[in-house]
Amino acid sequence: MVKAPEPLDFSQTAVDSIPPDGVEAIAEILRSGNLFRYGETGGIGSNVAKLEQQFAQMHGKRYAIAVNSGGCAIFLALVAAGVTPGETVMMNAFTLAPVPGAIEHCGAEVILLDTGDDLAIDLESLQHAVKTTGSRVLLLSYMRGHIPDMDEILKIVEDNNLVLIEDCAHVLGAKWKGHAMGTLGSVSCFSLQTYKQVNGGEGGMILTDDADIAARSILMSGSYMLYGQHLAGPDEEVFSKWAAITPNYSMRLNEMSAAAVLSQLPILQQRIEKWNSIHDRIAGGISSIEGLEVPNVSRMIQPAPTSIQFIAQHTISEITSAISTANSLGLELKWFGDEAAKGFTSHHGHWSYLPSQTLESTDSLMKKLLDIRLPSTLSDEECDALLEILKYAFSGD
Ligand SMILES: Cc1ncc(COP(=O)(O)O)c(C=O)c1O
C-alpha cells in the first residue's frame, strides 16, 4: 500500500495578475468613467481600438474586430463569411460547447467531424463530409491547442473551395511551420476569457484580410455609425455598402477588458515559454506513469499550451475512482467521458439539441481522455507534487 501524497495547497484556477500598467490603465478608465469604446466626440484612442490595431499587427492581418466573447466572435465570423440559416457548417466533434452554439446561433446546421489520435480533426472524416454533404464551410477548432496537418487541411480547403474559419480560442501565439495560428483561414476567432493565453475577463477577437467580412463584423458587433473610430477596420466605402442592410447585434468589447489584454501582449511570448516548460515537465511525468499516454505533438507545431490532455488505458470505474482520489487531494482532473457535461468539459453527446451522430473514434477517445488546466503560475515543485498525486490516483491504492 503506497502512502497518499500530501494534498496540493495551490489553486489550479490561479491566474497571473494583470501587469501594473494594465491595473493603472483600468484605474484611469474607472476614474474617467469612459468604459465604452465609442465616444460621441472622439474615441479614436480607445483601448479597444488600440488592442484591435496591435492584434492585427502582431498577426500581419489587415483587420481586427474586438467583441464581447470568443463564442460571439465565431457567430459574427460565420454570418460575415456568408453563412445563412439552414446552411451546413462542418466542425470538429472534439471542441467546446460555444462552437456548436455559435453555429446554432446563426440558424445553421452542425455537421460533426471525427477526431484523430492526435486529438485534432480527422482528415478522412472531413473529406467524407465534404463529398457527402456539399458543405462549403469548415469551422476548425484547435481544441486544447491540438492542430491538425495544416498542409493537408489547406489542400482540402483549396481543392473544394471551402471557407475556412479558424477557432483559435486555445492557440493564441501557437504556430504551424512558423505561421501564427489565425492567419491561415479566411477569418479567425480568438477568446480573451480569463483562462486563455491573455486574460480580459471576457472578450473575443476576429481577424481577417477580407474588407467585407471586416465591415460586416464591425457593423454587427454594434458600432452604430461610429465605425470611423476603428484603427484596424476597412475604408468608409466598404461600410457604405453594408451599413443600411446589416443588423446591430450589440456584441462590443468594453474598455477595461481591452486595457487588461493590452498590458499582457508584451509578455505573451514569455508566458508561452513558461507554459511550454510546465507542459513538458508534466507531459514527461505523465508518460512515465503506467497506463497513461500523452499524444505526440507534430514537430511542425510550436505550441502555446494552457492545459494538458492524456489518455488513460483504464476501465471507466478505474478512471472515476482516480478522478475522485485526485480531486480529494486538490488536483482537479477533468474527463471528457463523463455522462454529464461538467464545468468547461463536455462532449458532443451532451449537446442534445443537435441531431445525434455516431463518431467512432471521437466516442472511444473521449471515454479515455483526461484534462488538466495548467496555470502559468505553477512552480517546478508544484508540477512534481501534481504528478505525485496523479501517480497515486492511478495506482489503485
Ligand atoms: C474551443 C473553444 N472555442 C471557442 C470558445 C469560446 O470562447 P468564449 O468562452 O470566450 O466564448 C471556447 C471557450 O472556452 C473554446 O474552448
The ligand as a Gaussian input file, in Angstrom:
#p B3LYP/6-31G(d) Opt

LIG

0 1
 C      -12.562000      25.656000     -28.362000
 C      -13.283000      26.889000     -27.919000
 N      -13.776000      27.707000     -28.856000
 C      -14.430000      28.840000     -28.520000
 C      -14.615000      29.217000     -27.214000
 C      -15.394000      30.452000     -26.922000
 O      -14.815000      31.337000     -26.064000
 P      -15.634000      32.214000     -25.014000
 O      -15.707000      31.476000     -23.725000
 O      -14.812000      33.457000     -24.955000
 O      -16.993000      32.467000     -25.608000
 C      -14.092000      28.395000     -26.195000
 C      -14.229000      28.770000     -24.783000
 O      -13.556000      28.291000     -23.907000
 C      -13.436000      27.199000     -26.561000
 O      -12.948000      26.365000     -25.628000

